[in-house]
Amino acid sequence: MEKLTHFKIGQIVNTQGLKGEVRVYSYTDDIDRFDELETFYLGKDRENLLEVERVRLKGNMVIMKIKGIDTVEAAEKLRNKFMYVSREDSRDLDEGEYFIADMIGMDVETVAGEHVGVLTEVLQYAANDVYVIKGKDNKEIMIPAVMKFVPTIDMNERKMIIDPIKGMLD
């Protein structure tokens, strides 16, 4: 499986004020990453790098001023567009951290070696993430992303080993 070269970090959902600011819904697990954001791409356009002029956080929303977008009309044209950063510009990962995009599609099996399915999604919640596995007959299995239930994630082998409790796979 090829690695993604760009990650979706947010979506411009509205304008803010009359001077070209936009409201951004964050797709990252750390909204503070926008404080360090200097440049990004919009939609599928990987030729034009947009520059961030300033950012402020308002609750769970990011208010951003993009260099060169100076009117509400110009900002309106960006509404509903997705924001991307290149893999090289994304934050460094600590040991044991992985990009969700790199995990999707990995095989999942139990500690006993029984094939469970394929990781299709990672749901992000405040307490902890939840791995969504598509099993036999397209059945969705949800496993909390904690060491007790997921003792091993092997990115080289693209395999996740789970240790389910009784009833977790039913």
Phi and psi in radians as a Rosetta constraint file:
Dihedral C 1 N 2 CA 2 C 2 CIRCULARHARMONIC -1.367 0.35
Dihedral N 2 CA 2 C 2 N 3 CIRCULARHARMONIC 2.566 0.35
Dihedral C 2 N 3 CA 3 C 3 CIRCULARHARMONIC -1.356 0.35
Dihedral N 3 CA 3 C 3 N 4 CIRCULARHARMONIC 2.493 0.35
Dihedral C 3 N 4 CA 4 C 4 CIRCULARHARMONIC -1.156 0.35
Dihedral N 4 CA 4 C 4 N 5 CIRCULARHARMONIC 2.424 0.35
Dihedral C 4 N 5 CA 5 C 5 CIRCULARHARMONIC -1.624 0.35
Dihedral N 5 CA 5 C 5 N 6 CIRCULARHARMONIC -0.341 0.35
Dihedral C 5 N 6 CA 6 C 6 CIRCULARHARMONIC -2.365 0.35
Dihedral N 6 CA 6 C 6 N 7 CIRCULARHARMONIC 2.534 0.35
Dihedral C 6 N 7 CA 7 C 7 CIRCULARHARMONIC -2.013 0.35
Dihedral N 7 CA 7 C 7 N 8 CIRCULARHARMONIC 2.410 0.35
Dihedral C 7 N 8 CA 8 C 8 CIRCULARHARMONIC -1.359 0.35
Dihedral N 8 CA 8 C 8 N 9 CIRCULARHARMONIC 2.165 0.35
Dihedral C 8 N 9 CA 9 C 9 CIRCULARHARMONIC -1.956 0.35
Dihedral N 9 CA 9 C 9 N 10 CIRCULARHARMONIC -0.249 0.35
Dihedral C 9 N 10 CA 10 C 10 CIRCULARHARMONIC -3.126 0.35
Dihedral N 10 CA 10 C 10 N 11 CIRCULARHARMONIC 3.082 0.35
Dihedral C 10 N 11 CA 11 C 11 CIRCULARHARMONIC -2.367 0.35
Dihedral N 11 CA 11 C 11 N 12 CIRCULARHARMONIC 2.319 0.35
Dihedral C 11 N 12 CA 12 C 12 CIRCULARHARMONIC -1.327 0.35
Dihedral N 12 CA 12 C 12 N 13 CIRCULARHARMONIC 2.054 0.35
Dihedral C 12 N 13 CA 13 C 13 CIRCULARHARMONIC -1.878 0.35
Dihedral N 13 CA 13 C 13 N 14 CIRCULARHARMONIC -0.290 0.35
Dihedral C 13 N 14 CA 14 C 14 CIRCULARHARMONIC -2.940 0.35
Dihedral N 14 CA 14 C 14 N 15 CIRCULARHARMONIC 3.032 0.35
Dihedral C 14 N 15 CA 15 C 15 CIRCULARHARMONIC -1.624 0.35
Dihedral N 15 CA 15 C 15 N 16 CIRCULARHARMONIC 2.884 0.35
Dihedral C 15 N 16 CA 16 C 16 CIRCULARHARMONIC -2.426 0.35
Dihedral N 16 CA 16 C 16 N 17 CIRCULARHARMONIC 1.950 0.35
Dihedral C 16 N 17 CA 17 C 17 CIRCULARHARMONIC 1.289 0.35
Dihedral N 17 CA 17 C 17 N 18 CIRCULARHARMONIC -2.877 0.35
Dihedral C 17 N 18 CA 18 C 18 CIRCULARHARMONIC -1.928 0.35
Dihedral N 18 CA 18 C 18 N 19 CIRCULARHARMONIC -0.010 0.35
Dihedral C 18 N 19 CA 19 C 19 CIRCULARHARMONIC -1.859 0.35
Dihedral N 19 CA 19 C 19 N 20 CIRCULARHARMONIC 0.400 0.35
Dihedral C 19 N 20 CA 20 C 20 CIRCULARHARMONIC 1.644 0.35
Dihedral N 20 CA 20 C 20 N 21 CIRCULARHARMONIC 0.078 0.35
Dihedral C 20 N 21 CA 21 C 21 CIRCULARHARMONIC -1.274 0.35
Dihedral N 21 CA 21 C 21 N 22 CIRCULARHARMONIC 2.693 0.35
Dihedral C 21 N 22 CA 22 C 22 CIRCULARHARMONIC -2.232 0.35
Dihedral N 22 CA 22 C 22 N 23 CIRCULARHARMONIC 2.708 0.35
Dihedral C 22 N 23 CA 23 C 23 CIRCULARHARMONIC -1.713 0.35
Dihedral N 23 CA 23 C 23 N 24 CIRCULARHARMONIC 2.300 0.35
Dihedral C 23 N 24 CA 24 C 24 CIRCULARHARMONIC -2.096 0.35
Dihedral N 24 CA 24 C 24 N 25 CIRCULARHARMONIC 2.262 0.35
Dihedral C 24 N 25 CA 25 C 25 CIRCULARHARMONIC -1.565 0.35
Dihedral N 25 CA 25 C 25 N 26 CIRCULARHARMONIC 2.128 0.35
Dihedral C 25 N 26 CA 26 C 26 CIRCULARHARMONIC -1.374 0.35
Dihedral N 26 CA 26 C 26 N 27 CIRCULARHARMONIC 2.368 0.35
Dihedral C 26 N 27 CA 27 C 27 CIRCULARHARMONIC -1.819 0.35
Dihedral N 27 CA 27 C 27 N 28 CIRCULARHARMONIC 0.094 0.35
Dihedral C 27 N 28 CA 28 C 28 CIRCULARHARMONIC -1.677 0.35
Dihedral N 28 CA 28 C 28 N 29 CIRCULARHARMONIC 2.781 0.35
Dihedral C 28 N 29 CA 29 C 29 CIRCULARHARMONIC -1.404 0.35
Dihedral N 29 CA 29 C 29 N 30 CIRCULARHARMONIC -0.104 0.35
Dihedral C 29 N 30 CA 30 C 30 CIRCULARHARMONIC -2.330 0.35
Dihedral N 30 CA 30 C 30 N 31 CIRCULARHARMONIC 1.678 0.35
Dihedral C 30 N 31 CA 31 C 31 CIRCULARHARMONIC -1.066 0.35
Dihedral N 31 CA 31 C 31 N 32 CIRCULARHARMONIC -0.426 0.35
Dihedral C 31 N 32 CA 32 C 32 CIRCULARHARMONIC -1.150 0.35
Dihedral N 32 CA 32 C 32 N 33 CIRCULARHARMONIC -0.259 0.35
Dihedral C 32 N 33 CA 33 C 33 CIRCULARHARMONIC -1.074 0.35
Dihedral N 33 CA 33 C 33 N 34 CIRCULARHARMONIC -0.390 0.35
Dihedral C 33 N 34 CA 34 C 34 CIRCULARHARMONIC -1.215 0.35
Dihedral N 34 CA 34 C 34 N 35 CIRCULARHARMONIC -0.417 0.35
Dihedral C 34 N 35 CA 35 C 35 CIRCULARHARMONIC -1.089 0.35
Dihedral N 35 CA 35 C 35 N 36 CIRCULARHARMONIC -0.538 0.35
Dihedral C 35 N 36 CA 36 C 36 CIRCULARHARMONIC -1.694 0.35
Dihedral N 36 CA 36 C 36 N 37 CIRCULARHARMONIC -0.105 0.35
Dihedral C 36 N 37 CA 37 C 37 CIRCULARHARMONIC -1.166 0.35
Dihedral N 37 CA 37 C 37 N 38 CIRCULARHARMONIC 2.186 0.35
Dihedral C 37 N 38 CA 38 C 38 CIRCULARHARMONIC -1.883 0.35
Dihedral N 38 CA 38 C 38 N 39 CIRCULARHARMONIC -0.672 0.35
Dihedral C 38 N 39 CA 39 C 39 CIRCULARHARMONIC -2.476 0.35
Dihedral N 39 CA 39 C 39 N 40 CIRCULARHARMONIC 2.779 0.35
Dihedral C 39 N 40 CA 40 C 40 CIRCULARHARMONIC -2.801 0.35
Dihedral N 40 CA 40 C 40 N 41 CIRCULARHARMONIC 2.924 0.35
Dihedral C 40 N 41 CA 41 C 41 CIRCULARHARMONIC -1.882 0.35
Dihedral N 41 CA 41 C 41 N 42 CIRCULARHARMONIC 2.691 0.35
Dihedral C 41 N 42 CA 42 C 42 CIRCULARHARMONIC -1.989 0.35
Dihedral N 42 CA 42 C 42 N 43 CIRCULARHARMONIC 2.203 0.35
Dihedral C 42 N 43 CA 43 C 43 CIRCULARHARMONIC 1.039 0.35
Dihedral N 43 CA 43 C 43 N 44 CIRCULARHARMONIC -2.483 0.35
Dihedral C 43 N 44 CA 44 C 44 CIRCULARHARMONIC -1.498 0.35
Dihedral N 44 CA 44 C 44 N 45 CIRCULARHARMONIC -0.034 0.35
Dihedral C 44 N 45 CA 45 C 45 CIRCULARHARMONIC -1.318 0.35
Dihedral N 45 CA 45 C 45 N 46 CIRCULARHARMONIC 1.888 0.35
Dihedral C 45 N 46 CA 46 C 46 CIRCULARHARMONIC -1.819 0.35
Dihedral N 46 CA 46 C 46 N 47 CIRCULARHARMONIC 0.159 0.35
Dihedral C 46 N 47 CA 47 C 47 CIRCULARHARMONIC -1.609 0.35
Dihedral N 47 CA 47 C 47 N 48 CIRCULARHARMONIC -0.638 0.35
Dihedral C 47 N 48 CA 48 C 48 CIRCULARHARMONIC -1.851 0.35
Dihedral N 48 CA 48 C 48 N 49 CIRCULARHARMONIC 1.890 0.35
Dihedral C 48 N 49 CA 49 C 49 CIRCULARHARMONIC -1.503 0.35
Dihedral N 49 CA 49 C 49 N 50 CIRCULARHARMONIC 2.161 0.35
Dihedral C 49 N 50 CA 50 C 50 CIRCULARHARMONIC -1.618 0.35
Dihedral N 50 CA 50 C 50 N 51 CIRCULARHARMONIC 2.525 0.35
Dihedral C 50 N 51 CA 51 C 51 CIRCULARHARMONIC -1.800 0.35
Dihedral N 51 CA 51 C 51 N 52 CIRCULARHARMONIC 2.422 0.35
Dihedral C 51 N 52 CA 52 C 52 CIRCULARHARMONIC -1.510 0.35
Dihedral N 52 CA 52 C 52 N 53 CIRCULARHARMONIC 2.191 0.35
Dihedral C 52 N 53 CA 53 C 53 CIRCULARHARMONIC -1.507 0.35
Dihedral N 53 CA 53 C 53 N 54 CIRCULARHARMONIC -0.809 0.35
Dihedral C 53 N 54 CA 54 C 54 CIRCULARHARMONIC -2.799 0.35
Dihedral N 54 CA 54 C 54 N 55 CIRCULARHARMONIC 2.788 0.35
Dihedral C 54 N 55 CA 55 C 55 CIRCULARHARMONIC -2.435 0.35
Dihedral N 55 CA 55 C 55 N 56 CIRCULARHARMONIC 2.470 0.35
Dihedral C 55 N 56 CA 56 C 56 CIRCULARHARMONIC -2.453 0.35
Dihedral N 56 CA 56 C 56 N 57 CIRCULARHARMONIC 2.603 0.35
Dihedral C 56 N 57 CA 57 C 57 CIRCULARHARMONIC -1.774 0.35
Dihedral N 57 CA 57 C 57 N 58 CIRCULARHARMONIC 2.398 0.35
Dihedral C 57 N 58 CA 58 C 58 CIRCULARHARMONIC -2.323 0.35
Dihedral N 58 CA 58 C 58 N 59 CIRCULARHARMONIC 1.680 0.35
Dihedral C 58 N 59 CA 59 C 59 CIRCULARHARMONIC 1.148 0.35
Dihedral N 59 CA 59 C 59 N 60 CIRCULARHARMONIC -2.209 0.35
Dihedral C 59 N 60 CA 60 C 60 CIRCULARHARMONIC -1.724 0.35
Dihedral N 60 CA 60 C 60 N 61 CIRCULARHARMONIC 0.288 0.35
Dihedral C 60 N 61 CA 61 C 61 CIRCULARHARMONIC -1.955 0.35
Dihedral N 61 CA 61 C 61 N 62 CIRCULARHARMONIC 2.543 0.35
Dihedral C 61 N 62 CA 62 C 62 CIRCULARHARMONIC -1.803 0.35
Dihedral N 62 CA 62 C 62 N 63 CIRCULARHARMONIC 2.232 0.35
Dihedral C 62 N 63 CA 63 C 63 CIRCULARHARMONIC -1.831 0.35
Dihedral N 63 CA 63 C 63 N 64 CIRCULARHARMONIC 2.130 0.35
Dihedral C 63 N 64 CA 64 C 64 CIRCULARHARMONIC -2.266 0.35
Dihedral N 64 CA 64 C 64 N 65 CIRCULARHARMONIC 2.458 0.35
Dihedral C 64 N 65 CA 65 C 65 CIRCULARHARMONIC -1.900 0.35
Dihedral N 65 CA 65 C 65 N 66 CIRCULARHARMONIC 2.130 0.35
Dihedral C 65 N 66 CA 66 C 66 CIRCULARHARMONIC -1.757 0.35
Dihedral N 66 CA 66 C 66 N 67 CIRCULARHARMONIC 2.301 0.35
Dihedral C 66 N 67 CA 67 C 67 CIRCULARHARMONIC -0.996 0.35
Dihedral N 67 CA 67 C 67 N 68 CIRCULARHARMONIC 2.262 0.35
Dihedral C 67 N 68 CA 68 C 68 CIRCULARHARMONIC 1.600 0.35
Dihedral N 68 CA 68 C 68 N 69 CIRCULARHARMONIC -0.195 0.35
Dihedral C 68 N 69 CA 69 C 69 CIRCULARHARMONIC -1.802 0.35
Dihedral N 69 CA 69 C 69 N 70 CIRCULARHARMONIC 1.754 0.35
Dihedral C 69 N 70 CA 70 C 70 CIRCULARHARMONIC -2.057 0.35
Dihedral N 70 CA 70 C 70 N 71 CIRCULARHARMONIC 0.005 0.35
Dihedral C 70 N 71 CA 71 C 71 CIRCULARHARMONIC -2.295 0.35
Dihedral N 71 CA 71 C 71 N 72 CIRCULARHARMONIC 2.768 0.35
Dihedral C 71 N 72 CA 72 C 72 CIRCULARHARMONIC -1.097 0.35
Dihedral N 72 CA 72 C 72 N 73 CIRCULARHARMONIC -0.557 0.35
Dihedral C 72 N 73 CA 73 C 73 CIRCULARHARMONIC -1.156 0.35
Dihedral N 73 CA 73 C 73 N 74 CIRCULARHARMONIC -0.736 0.35
Dihedral C 73 N 74 CA 74 C 74 CIRCULARHARMONIC -1.162 0.35
Dihedral N 74 CA 74 C 74 N 75 CIRCULARHARMONIC -0.706 0.35
Dihedral C 74 N 75 CA 75 C 75 CIRCULARHARMONIC -1.144 0.35
Dihedral N 75 CA 75 C 75 N 76 CIRCULARHARMONIC -0.649 0.35
Dihedral C 75 N 76 CA 76 C 76 CIRCULARHARMONIC -1.025 0.35
Dihedral N 76 CA 76 C 76 N 77 CIRCULARHARMONIC -0.602 0.35
Dihedral C 76 N 77 CA 77 C 77 CIRCULARHARMONIC -1.176 0.35
Dihedral N 77 CA 77 C 77 N 78 CIRCULARHARMONIC -0.286 0.35
Dihedral C 77 N 78 CA 78 C 78 CIRCULARHARMONIC -1.621 0.35
Dihedral N 78 CA 78 C 78 N 79 CIRCULARHARMONIC -0.155 0.35
Dihedral C 78 N 79 CA 79 C 79 CIRCULARHARMONIC -0.978 0.35
Dihedral N 79 CA 79 C 79 N 80 CIRCULARHARMONIC 2.424 0.35
Dihedral C 79 N 80 CA 80 C 80 CIRCULARHARMONIC 1.259 0.35
Dihedral N 80 CA 80 C 80 N 81 CIRCULARHARMONIC 0.071 0.35
Dihedral C 80 N 81 CA 81 C 81 CIRCULARHARMONIC -1.475 0.35
Dihedral N 81 CA 81 C 81 N 82 CIRCULARHARMONIC 2.561 0.35
Dihedral C 81 N 82 CA 82 C 82 CIRCULARHARMONIC -1.599 0.35
Dihedral N 82 CA 82 C 82 N 83 CIRCULARHARMONIC 2.553 0.35
Dihedral C 82 N 83 CA 83 C 83 CIRCULARHARMONIC -1.826 0.35
Dihedral N 83 CA 83 C 83 N 84 CIRCULARHARMONIC 2.401 0.35
Dihedral C 83 N 84 CA 84 C 84 CIRCULARHARMONIC -2.275 0.35
Dihedral N 84 CA 84 C 84 N 85 CIRCULARHARMONIC 2.630 0.35
Dihedral C 84 N 85 CA 85 C 85 CIRCULARHARMONIC -2.154 0.35
Dihedral N 85 CA 85 C 85 N 86 CIRCULARHARMONIC 2.684 0.35
Dihedral C 85 N 86 CA 86 C 86 CIRCULARHARMONIC -1.314 0.35
Dihedral N 86 CA 86 C 86 N 87 CIRCULARHARMONIC 2.729 0.35
Dihedral C 86 N 87 CA 87 C 87 CIRCULARHARMONIC -0.950 0.35
Dihedral N 87 CA 87 C 87 N 88 CIRCULARHARMONIC -0.681 0.35
Dihedral C 87 N 88 CA 88 C 88 CIRCULARHARMONIC -1.130 0.35
Dihedral N 88 CA 88 C 88 N 89 CIRCULARHARMONIC -0.535 0.35
Dihedral C 88 N 89 CA 89 C 89 CIRCULARHARMONIC -1.574 0.35
Dihedral N 89 CA 89 C 89 N 90 CIRCULARHARMONIC -0.053 0.35
Dihedral C 89 N 90 CA 90 C 90 CIRCULARHARMONIC -1.371 0.35
Dihedral N 90 CA 90 C 90 N 91 CIRCULARHARMONIC 2.882 0.35
Dihedral C 90 N 91 CA 91 C 91 CIRCULARHARMONIC -1.210 0.35
Dihedral N 91 CA 91 C 91 N 92 CIRCULARHARMONIC 2.694 0.35
Dihedral C 91 N 92 CA 92 C 92 CIRCULARHARMONIC -1.264 0.35
Dihedral N 92 CA 92 C 92 N 93 CIRCULARHARMONIC 2.501 0.35
Dihedral C 92 N 93 CA 93 C 93 CIRCULARHARMONIC -1.673 0.35
Dihedral N 93 CA 93 C 93 N 94 CIRCULARHARMONIC 2.523 0.35
Dihedral C 93 N 94 CA 94 C 94 CIRCULARHARMONIC -1.398 0.35
Dihedral N 94 CA 94 C 94 N 95 CIRCULARHARMONIC 2.872 0.35
Dihedral C 94 N 95 CA 95 C 95 CIRCULARHARMONIC -1.030 0.35
Dihedral N 95 CA 95 C 95 N 96 CIRCULARHARMONIC 2.362 0.35
Dihedral C 95 N 96 CA 96 C 96 CIRCULARHARMONIC 1.497 0.35
Dihedral N 96 CA 96 C 96 N 97 CIRCULARHARMONIC -0.038 0.35
Dihedral C 96 N 97 CA 97 C 97 CIRCULARHARMONIC -1.762 0.35
Dihedral N 97 CA 97 C 97 N 98 CIRCULARHARMONIC 2.533 0.35
Dihedral C 97 N 98 CA 98 C 98 CIRCULARHARMONIC -2.409 0.35
Dihedral N 98 CA 98 C 98 N 99 CIRCULARHARMONIC 2.677 0.35
Dihedral C 98 N 99 CA 99 C 99 CIRCULARHARMONIC -1.312 0.35
Dihedral N 99 CA 99 C 99 N 100 CIRCULARHARMONIC 2.311 0.35
Dihedral C 99 N 100 CA 100 C 100 CIRCULARHARMONIC -0.961 0.35
Dihedral N 100 CA 100 C 100 N 101 CIRCULARHARMONIC -0.707 0.35
Dihedral C 100 N 101 CA 101 C 101 CIRCULARHARMONIC -1.015 0.35
Dihedral N 101 CA 101 C 101 N 102 CIRCULARHARMONIC -0.532 0.35
Dihedral C 101 N 102 CA 102 C 102 CIRCULARHARMONIC -1.396 0.35
Dihedral N 102 CA 102 C 102 N 103 CIRCULARHARMONIC -0.338 0.35
Dihedral C 102 N 103 CA 103 C 103 CIRCULARHARMONIC -1.509 0.35
Dihedral N 103 CA 103 C 103 N 104 CIRCULARHARMONIC -0.545 0.35
Dihedral C 103 N 104 CA 104 C 104 CIRCULARHARMONIC -0.997 0.35
Dihedral N 104 CA 104 C 104 N 105 CIRCULARHARMONIC 2.320 0.35
Dihedral C 104 N 105 CA 105 C 105 CIRCULARHARMONIC 1.673 0.35
Dihedral N 105 CA 105 C 105 N 106 CIRCULARHARMONIC -0.089 0.35
Dihedral C 105 N 106 CA 106 C 106 CIRCULARHARMONIC -1.320 0.35
Dihedral N 106 CA 106 C 106 N 107 CIRCULARHARMONIC 2.607 0.35
Dihedral C 106 N 107 CA 107 C 107 CIRCULARHARMONIC -1.270 0.35
Dihedral N 107 CA 107 C 107 N 108 CIRCULARHARMONIC 2.550 0.35
Dihedral C 107 N 108 CA 108 C 108 CIRCULARHARMONIC -2.162 0.35
Dihedral N 108 CA 108 C 108 N 109 CIRCULARHARMONIC 2.272 0.35
Dihedral C 108 N 109 CA 109 C 109 CIRCULARHARMONIC -2.436 0.35
Dihedral N 109 CA 109 C 109 N 110 CIRCULARHARMONIC 2.855 0.35
Dihedral C 109 N 110 CA 110 C 110 CIRCULARHARMONIC -1.425 0.35
Dihedral N 110 CA 110 C 110 N 111 CIRCULARHARMONIC 2.925 0.35
Dihedral C 110 N 111 CA 111 C 111 CIRCULARHARMONIC -1.067 0.35
Dihedral N 111 CA 111 C 111 N 112 CIRCULARHARMONIC -0.388 0.35
Dihedral C 111 N 112 CA 112 C 112 CIRCULARHARMONIC -1.469 0.35
Dihedral N 112 CA 112 C 112 N 113 CIRCULARHARMONIC -0.017 0.35
Dihedral C 112 N 113 CA 113 C 113 CIRCULARHARMONIC 1.582 0.35
Dihedral N 113 CA 113 C 113 N 114 CIRCULARHARMONIC 0.117 0.35
Dihedral C 113 N 114 CA 114 C 114 CIRCULARHARMONIC -1.408 0.35
Dihedral N 114 CA 114 C 114 N 115 CIRCULARHARMONIC 2.230 0.35
Dihedral C 114 N 115 CA 115 C 115 CIRCULARHARMONIC -1.215 0.35
Dihedral N 115 CA 115 C 115 N 116 CIRCULARHARMONIC 2.238 0.35
Dihedral C 115 N 116 CA 116 C 116 CIRCULARHARMONIC -1.777 0.35
Dihedral N 116 CA 116 C 116 N 117 CIRCULARHARMONIC -0.745 0.35
Dihedral C 116 N 117 CA 117 C 117 CIRCULARHARMONIC 2.810 0.35
Dihedral N 117 CA 117 C 117 N 118 CIRCULARHARMONIC -2.619 0.35
Dihedral C 117 N 118 CA 118 C 118 CIRCULARHARMONIC -2.247 0.35
Dihedral N 118 CA 118 C 118 N 119 CIRCULARHARMONIC 2.392 0.35
Dihedral C 118 N 119 CA 119 C 119 CIRCULARHARMONIC -1.216 0.35
Dihedral N 119 CA 119 C 119 N 120 CIRCULARHARMONIC 2.122 0.35
Dihedral C 119 N 120 CA 120 C 120 CIRCULARHARMONIC -1.949 0.35
Dihedral N 120 CA 120 C 120 N 121 CIRCULARHARMONIC -0.359 0.35
Dihedral C 120 N 121 CA 121 C 121 CIRCULARHARMONIC -2.821 0.35
Dihedral N 121 CA 121 C 121 N 122 CIRCULARHARMONIC 2.694 0.35
Dihedral C 121 N 122 CA 122 C 122 CIRCULARHARMONIC -2.195 0.35
Dihedral N 122 CA 122 C 122 N 123 CIRCULARHARMONIC 2.021 0.35
Dihedral C 122 N 123 CA 123 C 123 CIRCULARHARMONIC -1.551 0.35
Dihedral N 123 CA 123 C 123 N 124 CIRCULARHARMONIC 2.298 0.35
Dihedral C 123 N 124 CA 124 C 124 CIRCULARHARMONIC -1.853 0.35
Dihedral N 124 CA 124 C 124 N 125 CIRCULARHARMONIC 2.092 0.35
Dihedral C 124 N 125 CA 125 C 125 CIRCULARHARMONIC -2.142 0.35
Dihedral N 125 CA 125 C 125 N 126 CIRCULARHARMONIC 2.870 0.35
Dihedral C 125 N 126 CA 126 C 126 CIRCULARHARMONIC -1.063 0.35
Dihedral N 126 CA 126 C 126 N 127 CIRCULARHARMONIC -0.773 0.35
Dihedral C 126 N 127 CA 127 C 127 CIRCULARHARMONIC -1.192 0.35
Dihedral N 127 CA 127 C 127 N 128 CIRCULARHARMONIC -0.990 0.35
Dihedral C 127 N 128 CA 128 C 128 CIRCULARHARMONIC -2.904 0.35
Dihedral N 128 CA 128 C 128 N 129 CIRCULARHARMONIC 2.818 0.35
Dihedral C 128 N 129 CA 129 C 129 CIRCULARHARMONIC -1.240 0.35
Dihedral N 129 CA 129 C 129 N 130 CIRCULARHARMONIC 2.814 0.35
Dihedral C 129 N 130 CA 130 C 130 CIRCULARHARMONIC -2.239 0.35
Dihedral N 130 CA 130 C 130 N 131 CIRCULARHARMONIC 2.229 0.35
Dihedral C 130 N 131 CA 131 C 131 CIRCULARHARMONIC -1.521 0.35
Dihedral N 131 CA 131 C 131 N 132 CIRCULARHARMONIC 2.272 0.35
Dihedral C 131 N 132 CA 132 C 132 CIRCULARHARMONIC -1.823 0.35
Dihedral N 132 CA 132 C 132 N 133 CIRCULARHARMONIC 2.112 0.35
Dihedral C 132 N 133 CA 133 C 133 CIRCULARHARMONIC -2.019 0.35
Dihedral N 133 CA 133 C 133 N 134 CIRCULARHARMONIC 2.280 0.35
Dihedral C 133 N 134 CA 134 C 134 CIRCULARHARMONIC -1.592 0.35
Dihedral N 134 CA 134 C 134 N 135 CIRCULARHARMONIC 1.993 0.35
Dihedral C 134 N 135 CA 135 C 135 CIRCULARHARMONIC -1.768 0.35
Dihedral N 135 CA 135 C 135 N 136 CIRCULARHARMONIC -2.739 0.35
Dihedral C 135 N 136 CA 136 C 136 CIRCULARHARMONIC -1.044 0.35
Dihedral N 136 CA 136 C 136 N 137 CIRCULARHARMONIC 2.553 0.35
Dihedral C 136 N 137 CA 137 C 137 CIRCULARHARMONIC 0.986 0.35
Dihedral N 137 CA 137 C 137 N 138 CIRCULARHARMONIC 0.539 0.35
Dihedral C 137 N 138 CA 138 C 138 CIRCULARHARMONIC 1.038 0.35
Dihedral N 138 CA 138 C 138 N 139 CIRCULARHARMONIC 0.383 0.35
Dihedral C 138 N 139 CA 139 C 139 CIRCULARHARMONIC -1.269 0.35
Dihedral N 139 CA 139 C 139 N 140 CIRCULARHARMONIC 2.331 0.35
Dihedral C 139 N 140 CA 140 C 140 CIRCULARHARMONIC -1.558 0.35
Dihedral N 140 CA 140 C 140 N 141 CIRCULARHARMONIC 2.261 0.35
Dihedral C 140 N 141 CA 141 C 141 CIRCULARHARMONIC -2.063 0.35
Dihedral N 141 CA 141 C 141 N 142 CIRCULARHARMONIC 2.323 0.35
Dihedral C 141 N 142 CA 142 C 142 CIRCULARHARMONIC -1.967 0.35
Dihedral N 142 CA 142 C 142 N 143 CIRCULARHARMONIC 2.218 0.35
Dihedral C 142 N 143 CA 143 C 143 CIRCULARHARMONIC -2.176 0.35
Dihedral N 143 CA 143 C 143 N 144 CIRCULARHARMONIC 2.181 0.35
Dihedral C 143 N 144 CA 144 C 144 CIRCULARHARMONIC -1.068 0.35
Dihedral N 144 CA 144 C 144 N 145 CIRCULARHARMONIC 2.408 0.35
Dihedral C 144 N 145 CA 145 C 145 CIRCULARHARMONIC -1.457 0.35
Dihedral N 145 CA 145 C 145 N 146 CIRCULARHARMONIC 1.173 0.35
Dihedral C 145 N 146 CA 146 C 146 CIRCULARHARMONIC -2.212 0.35
Dihedral N 146 CA 146 C 146 N 147 CIRCULARHARMONIC 2.643 0.35
Dihedral C 146 N 147 CA 147 C 147 CIRCULARHARMONIC -0.958 0.35
Dihedral N 147 CA 147 C 147 N 148 CIRCULARHARMONIC -0.603 0.35
Dihedral C 147 N 148 CA 148 C 148 CIRCULARHARMONIC -1.023 0.35
Dihedral N 148 CA 148 C 148 N 149 CIRCULARHARMONIC -0.694 0.35
Dihedral C 148 N 149 CA 149 C 149 CIRCULARHARMONIC -1.732 0.35
Dihedral N 149 CA 149 C 149 N 150 CIRCULARHARMONIC -0.361 0.35
Dihedral C 149 N 150 CA 150 C 150 CIRCULARHARMONIC -2.255 0.35
Dihedral N 150 CA 150 C 150 N 151 CIRCULARHARMONIC 1.386 0.35
Dihedral C 150 N 151 CA 151 C 151 CIRCULARHARMONIC -1.249 0.35
Dihedral N 151 CA 151 C 151 N 152 CIRCULARHARMONIC -0.421 0.35
Dihedral C 151 N 152 CA 152 C 152 CIRCULARHARMONIC -2.426 0.35
Dihedral N 152 CA 152 C 152 N 153 CIRCULARHARMONIC 2.266 0.35
Dihedral C 152 N 153 CA 153 C 153 CIRCULARHARMONIC -2.199 0.35
Dihedral N 153 CA 153 C 153 N 154 CIRCULARHARMONIC 2.003 0.35
Dihedral C 153 N 154 CA 154 C 154 CIRCULARHARMONIC -1.902 0.35
Dihedral N 154 CA 154 C 154 N 155 CIRCULARHARMONIC 1.746 0.35
Dihedral C 154 N 155 CA 155 C 155 CIRCULARHARMONIC -1.199 0.35
Dihedral N 155 CA 155 C 155 N 156 CIRCULARHARMONIC -0.537 0.35
Dihedral C 155 N 156 CA 156 C 156 CIRCULARHARMONIC -1.184 0.35
Dihedral N 156 CA 156 C 156 N 157 CIRCULARHARMONIC -0.758 0.35
Dihedral C 156 N 157 CA 157 C 157 CIRCULARHARMONIC -1.498 0.35
Dihedral N 157 CA 157 C 157 N 158 CIRCULARHARMONIC -0.137 0.35
Dihedral C 157 N 158 CA 158 C 158 CIRCULARHARMONIC 0.932 0.35
Dihedral N 158 CA 158 C 158 N 159 CIRCULARHARMONIC 0.943 0.35
Dihedral C 158 N 159 CA 159 C 159 CIRCULARHARMONIC -2.427 0.35
Dihedral N 159 CA 159 C 159 N 160 CIRCULARHARMONIC 2.431 0.35
Dihedral C 159 N 160 CA 160 C 160 CIRCULARHARMONIC -2.024 0.35
Dihedral N 160 CA 160 C 160 N 161 CIRCULARHARMONIC 2.288 0.35
Dihedral C 160 N 161 CA 161 C 161 CIRCULARHARMONIC -1.862 0.35
Dihedral N 161 CA 161 C 161 N 162 CIRCULARHARMONIC 2.216 0.35
Dihedral C 161 N 162 CA 162 C 162 CIRCULARHARMONIC -2.025 0.35
Dihedral N 162 CA 162 C 162 N 163 CIRCULARHARMONIC 2.683 0.35
Dihedral C 162 N 163 CA 163 C 163 CIRCULARHARMONIC -2.161 0.35
Dihedral N 163 CA 163 C 163 N 164 CIRCULARHARMONIC 1.385 0.35
Dihedral C 163 N 164 CA 164 C 164 CIRCULARHARMONIC -1.292 0.35
Dihedral N 164 CA 164 C 164 N 165 CIRCULARHARMONIC 2.603 0.35
Dihedral C 164 N 165 CA 165 C 165 CIRCULARHARMONIC -1.533 0.35
Dihedral N 165 CA 165 C 165 N 166 CIRCULARHARMONIC 2.909 0.35
Dihedral C 165 N 166 CA 166 C 166 CIRCULARHARMONIC -0.941 0.35
Dihedral N 166 CA 166 C 166 N 167 CIRCULARHARMONIC 2.247 0.35
Dihedral C 166 N 167 CA 167 C 167 CIRCULARHARMONIC 1.603 0.35
Dihedral N 167 CA 167 C 167 N 168 CIRCULARHARMONIC -0.224 0.35
Dihedral C 167 N 168 CA 168 C 168 CIRCULARHARMONIC -1.183 0.35
Dihedral N 168 CA 168 C 168 N 169 CIRCULARHARMONIC -0.558 0.35
Dihedral C 168 N 169 CA 169 C 169 CIRCULARHARMONIC -1.703 0.35
Dihedral N 169 CA 169 C 169 N 170 CIRCULARHARMONIC -0.039 0.35
